[in-house]
């Protein structure tokens, strides 16, 4: 599938092909989030309209007002009449027509976990959709409401949210306990009038504000993953086919990122189409390794070695499945305002966006060059 954007915000032209796993890289404010939100709009226009109407948000069929509601206040300037254009699946899209005409299909196909997910918890409990300002981005408000409904409906009688034997493979639970929770359990504290999430260790309950930055970032993401991985024979959640996660690495130690990447592989194993945006070279290193292992027809257990994952039969089966998936990587260039396909991750390529992995490997390259030069100079001085 292909999405093309022209003259939208800072994007002059982006041509984006989506595979089983698609990764967006590039500096801040180059249009990655905008592109992902346009993807959501293309896939779920009827659902977005239905949700906004349900909560009483009115854009009166006007595109600027809709953009302020959907992307966030002040974002109406993204669209330049007569210049901006969207193509989806090789067909031009009348964006103004989409937002003016009520769509019959209101089902949801794409679940978006936004970069601002830490804002979804207030005093340790998800905020309802209506708790936000009308100018806050739709993606944040919808994600927060989804977490609230998950906790109220699916976990309403439960106190311990992590670990749970019927949620996530044991290998994942062990990795998360080792890298993020450090022996703490995630509980719902019902001792107060207002329920709240707390971390519990032998009865010592820690409220949200004393969690580590990584725990505050990760726990909303974990709740989103819980929702996407129902504990039933059905591998996917309802009509959801796409999963978008922005900046999954925020606040996390490299080993915690490894655990999270294995859970991303689980989403792929459940046949979700996954899109990530990232500023982490570790994510691209993982994709690079995945591609090379696949090309070499390597033993899937080598993939588990990379992530320090347990070699249980379920994890081996997952690794084997993931190594069959197709990948696309797109670099958003600030200078040109365009996107480039850097899927090959070729470090020997002449083009900097490709060889520098979209800027994520440039520091390592410069550091290596500087150290190599210093060592060579030192050797020359000793030889004189």
Order of alpha helices (4+ residues) and beta strands (2+ residues): beta-beta-beta-alpha-alpha-beta-beta-alpha-beta-beta-beta-alpha-beta-alpha-beta-beta-beta-alpha-beta-alpha-beta-alpha-alpha-alpha-beta-beta-alpha-alpha
